Amino acid sequence: MNLAKYESIAYLLELNRECSEVQPDIYMSYGGYTTSIQAAHFTKKLGARNVFFLCNHSYNNNTLFQSFDSIIVPSEFTRSYYSRHLNVDSTVIPPIMKERQIVAHDR
């Protein structure tokens, strides 16, 4: 879901205000929303590194990922999937939760 135009403008204005005060080293995002891509371009101009958290298998082209310096994924499966299907290079950072806390034993 993309934001309404007024929401997107409000988000980008607030991001501009926060970034002028904090000057972040990293901007992290997820989702293929237009506003996220605009924010990545904006923060890159400020010198921040842009990181995309890729946690599903719903993307069918790699255009979105070109706006980001790094892509992180939660598993080797996801890393391999996007490497094979879209030629996307990513880094695995597994969840900090124990497997028994996140694996559904009953379906």
Summary of the structure (lengths in Angstrom):
residues: 107
radius of gyration: 15.8
end to end distance: 27.5
largest distance: 48.3
contacts: 260
relative contact order: 0.13
helix: 46%
strand: 14%
